[in-house]
Amino acid sequence: MDIIVEGFSEALRLIISLDSEVFEVVRTSLYVTFVSLVIAGAAGIPAGLLTAGHEFRLKGLLTRVIYTLMGMPPVLCGLVVYVVFMRRGLLGSLSLNYTTTVMVIAQILLIFPIIMGITIGAARERQGDVRRLARTLGAGKWQTGVLLLFELRAGLVTAVVSGFSRGISEVGAVMIVGGNIEGRTRTMTTYISQLKGMGEFERAVAVGIILLILSFAVNSVLYHFQKTDGVF
């Protein structure tokens, strides 16, 4: 018990003292996650709305593919991205492996299907009613779009938060393509994995606490929107 108490005490000390090594991996994780989230969200939300709102050939197949990719194993995604960008790969001339750029690419591929899939589900249920209401009110194309985004806000926030949670907790893909290089590509999750192997549990716990705080803060936003919409 004394070892556990001492471990948590040291972890809290590292957080309070703003330990440079700990917060370096926090900054890298947040940078990779937020850049990936912005790009994946900017593409995934419109794609989900368009897919849900229009009938076209192979729509069913596309939807099933997106839902399948929502559960894509991160290590598989990381392996595919690594092979594409390795020296002998299709885009090897770009020399992106073991950089934050390729980590962003891998996370976009993981987050995009999640955001698009959840958006499809949210829009499928309410999009028709919203568009009929817009026509009744005489709204134009852009006004209809704004109304649709407003009415689907809880579902869209769920999509974005789910994407963030996937990105911030990712370890397999970023480990493969990033290499967990100190000061460059080391993230919170890969750092925790490394520290566990080294037996430095205090730092691992410190980073884990920060990870939990970030997840709690983001999920609190989701709870707020769901409560506002009467989900809870």
Salt bridges, closest charged atoms under 4 A:
GLU10 OE2 - ARG13 NH2 2.70
ASP19 OD2 - ARG203 NH1 2.67
GLU21 OE1 - ARG203 NH1 3.97
GLU24 OE1 - ARG27 NH2 2.91
GLU55 OE2 - LYS59 NZ 3.17
ASP129 OD1 - ARG132 NH2 2.41
GLU151 OE1 - ARG126 NH2 2.93
ASP229 OD1 - ARG153 NH2 2.96
